[in-house]
Amino acid sequence: MVSVRAERLLNGPIITEATHPSIGANIQGPSLIRIPDWVEGHLGRYYIYFADHKGSYIRLAYADDLLGPWTVYPPGSLQLGQSHFPTEPPEAPPEQVDTFIARARSMGFNLDGLGHDPVKELTWSHIASPDVHVDHENARIVMYFHGLESFGNQVTRVATSRDGIHFEARPEVLGRSYWRAFSHEGYTYALAMPGQLYRSRESLTGFEAGPLLFNPDMRHAALLKKDDTLYVFWTQVGHVPERILLSTIDLSGDWENWQETEATEILRPETDWEGGDAPLEPSVRSVAYGHVNQLRDPAIYVEDDDVYLLYAVAGESGIAIAKLHFDDD
């Protein structure tokens, strides 16, 4: 049995609104890579991709050290207009709006806590949740990302790049939103929200849906594969406070039989900059407005034998980094 503990590496986030005015106040959804040697003219050793929850482009920052200082690249990377997602809000037929609201309320969805009109939630054109991987074999950088495809329908697409800045998106819809991918025994697998598994023999196309794990209130996840064990770091809507949990999945055997373990807690808001000074309230779906007592959007970065956890602080107010220690019990 292995226990996991998180060590905060700094007394504050590595990226906040103060890092550069271009990124705005809503900062979430990190994904970090080390730029490979075959990329010429790179900005720094490390790139972090992140987003505004309802933004029009994927943000990009770079550094030569994981702890910073991090510099924002103001133009960003992938733009909404390049993504194959609509750039204008879709129509919102009144009958569909009424049906959605009734269904959401019957499921206990707190529409009053959204902070914006439910119709805006269902029609807000955007791209977000980058999940970025270095494909050394094909000398390319792969970014999975989601956007609003149609009324109330968020899905995932994929884009590729030779330099980590300029991406070319593919039109194919791969599956649900908030996609995290990993490789295992000749397949590319993905876990999307809320707990939907996919796999494909190709990394860019042809994903089939598999089992549905976790629960309907699962939000975002980060994945780490060690041998035949998948470590899933995740958060849950409605928790007080929303915090980072860990479940594992035994990857041996038929994927239709995979099942997550009961969750253990890894990290919760403790410091003021993590939102620990804000009121304890149940979290809600969608955008986190302002400084709230929540941790969201875990992401994993591995370098040699070291494993790092990135996460959104105080709701969606910045990005922090911790180091994970795996201790044998």
Buried (B, 14 or more C-beta within 10 A) or exposed (E): EEEBEBEBBEEBBBBBBEBBEEBEBBBBBBBBBBBBEEBEEBBBEBBBBBBBBBBBBBBBBBBEEBEBEBBBBEEBBBBBEBBBBBEEBBEBEEEBBEEBBEEBEEEEBBBEEBEEEBBBBBBBBBBBBBBBBBEEEEEBBBBBBBBBBEBBEBBBBBBBBBBBBEBEBBEEBBBBBBBBBBEEEEBBBBBBBBBBBBBBEEBBEEBEEBEEBBEEBBBBBBBBBEEEBBBBBBBBBBBEBBBBBBBBBEBEEEBEEBEBEEBEEBBBBBBEBBBBEBEEEEBBBBBBBBBBBBBBBBBBBBEEEEBBBBBBBBBBBBBBBBBBEEEEE
